[in-house]
């Protein structure tokens, strides 16, 4: 049985401070929100989830971490939630690293650790999580868990905007190489060169005949 993810622990609210793409972004706000597939949490569901998680299923590990975080179907336990979320991240779940960023930022069951939170956010960004691009931009802008770096802040902001389609990507702006056009252009250039050489040699021969 394939168990879909039930809840994403945290949503990152990142509105623009003004219309400019380089404008200051508002500080992070995080709140639990429902995510896609609603699943009724029953004892049978929890038992199946635990079995799959124990077998190394990353999605099941993520879901089990959520249940321990919310206390739905199990006794709330932030430590177990953290353990299963870290295991889900290690097993390749794409949402787990950004959730670990939120856990270490908010201090849910652990001491707040901005540096560790920033490392998890970087891991999420490198895995292609678009939300992480904007979060990482703020981290570098405000120096939360990493040294302030305006260049890196702008880099991740632009990458996020490109991923959302709000800016054209560098690849999209680069014109495609047209082999046929290049060959035709080269052939035309060669013909022109041959024509110039022909005229030059013809005139030179005529001049030699006149001098003789």
Buried (B, 14 or more C-beta within 10 A) or exposed (E): EEBEBBBBBBBBEBEEEEEEEEEEBEEBEBEBEEBEEEBEBEEEBBEBBBEBBEEEBBBBBBBBBBBBBBEEBBEEBBEBBBBBBBBBBEBEBBBBBBBBBBBBBBEBBBEEBBEBBBBBBBBBBEBEBBBBBBBBBBBBBBBBBBEEBEEBBBBBBBBBBBBEEEBEEEEEEEEEEEEEEEEEEEEEEEEEEEEEEEEEEEEEEEEEEEEE
